Amino acid sequence: MNPLDAIAIAAEVFAWLTLPIGIVLLSVGLARRSWSRRYASTKAVVAAVHDHEVTLRWFGDGGAVHEMRAEPSAQAATVGDARTVWVHPSRPDEARIDDPAHDGRILTTLGWILTATGAIAVVLSTVMPLL
């Protein structure tokens, strides 16, 4: 067996492992990123502060008042403080305190890396036996 043939076989096995996993991670990451782009930021007011939770209130579409309980952040919260929350249009009663701009970024990055590595392995497994 030629060493280039052995490299081609190893590259083909590597392509079979990385390419499907990369495509799945990439599609899940892109779907998560497209979902998180729909969040809209709004201002919420700290309505009550307890030992281990803070109550936030904000106005939704049509003037409806929404409320949620959250853990206090690193900043000391006092009643009347304004906080930024992110609300998804399909779930206006639930808000997020963290910025959704980073959702799916790791999955997308790993998906691109594994897909590119798998594509390079496919090319190597095809070209190596021809040399």
N, C-alpha and C positions, 0 to 999 in steps of 0.2 A: 504494500500500500504506500502510495506517495504521501509525503507530509502535507502537501497542499490538499489532497483528498481528505485527510483527517481534519484539517482546519475547516474544510467545507462542511463536513458532517457536524462538527461541533457548532459551526455558525448556524446550520439549519436547526439543530436542537435549540440553540439559544433564541433563534427567531420564533420557533413554535412556542416558546415560553413567554417571551417579552411582548411580542406583537399583539396577541389577544388581550393580555392583561392591560397593556397600554391603551388599546382602543376602548376597553370598558372603562378604565379610569378617566380617560379623556372625555368620553360621552357623559359620564356621571358628573364630572367636574363642570363641564360646559352647561349641563342642565341646571346644576346648582347655582352657577353664576347667573344664568338667565333668570332664575327665580328670584335671586337676591337683588337684581336690578330694579325690581318693581317696588321695593320698599321706598316709602317717602318719609323724610324726617319731619318731625313736628316738635313743638315745645310742650313739655309737661311740667306741672307744678307739684312740688312735694306737699302733699296734703297732711300727712301724719308721719311721725317718726317714732318707732318703737325700738326695743333693744336689738332685735335681729332682723327687722324688716322696715322698709320705707314704703309708704303708699303714694303712688303717683297718679295724677289725674290730667287728662288732656281732652281737647275737643276733637271730635271726629267730623265726618261729613254730615251736613245738615244740622250741625250744632249739638249733636249728641255727646254727652259727657261719658268718657270711658275711664276706668280705674284699674290699676294693677298693683300688686304687691311685689316688691323686689328686695334683694339684699342690698344693704347700704354699700355704696362704692367707697373708694379710698378717701374721697373727699368727705368731710363732715357735712351731713345733710341737716338743714334746719327747715322748718315749715315755711313755705313761701319761695324756696329756691327753685329756679328754673333748671330743668334738665332736658337734654335732647333725647328723644326716643324715636325709633323707627317703626312704622306701622305698615303692614302689608294690606293692599286693598281687599283681598279676599278674607282677611281676618282682622277687621278694625278694632275688635275688643282686646286683642293681644298685641303687645308692643315689645320691642327689643331695646335693651339698653346699650348693647354693643353694636358697633358699626357693621352692617352686613356687606360692606364692600370687599371684605376678605373671604367671604364664603366661597368654597370650592377652588380657591387659588392653589392649594397644595395638591389637590386631586388633579387639577388641570396641568400643573407643572410636572408631576410624576407621570401623567399620561403622555405628555409630549416627549419626555425623556425616554420612556419605555417604547413608545411607538417609533421614534426616530432610531433608537438602538435596534429594534426589531427590523426596521426597514433596511438599515445598513447590514444587518446580519443576513437578510434575504439576498441582498446584492452580493455579499461575500460568498454565500453558499452557491450562488449561481455562477459567479466569475471564477472562483478558485479552481474548479475542475477543468476549466478551459485553458488555464495557463500551463 
